[in-house]
Amino acid sequence: MNPPLDKDAAQAAAQAAAKKARDGRNIALGLGLVAFVILVFVVTLVRLGGNVAHPH
């Protein structure tokens, strides 16, 4: 009777490890997305700021 319990424990440990890995990837992806948005915002401000100094 012990092998099914060991199999269940191993499966639960594998699921926990997979969830931890997914969570880490999700955090990294979210931080990358935030960094990209900030970069686009800063570039936009710089480009628009140049046009304020020299209007057409």
Order of alpha helices (4+ residues) and beta strands (2+ residues): alpha
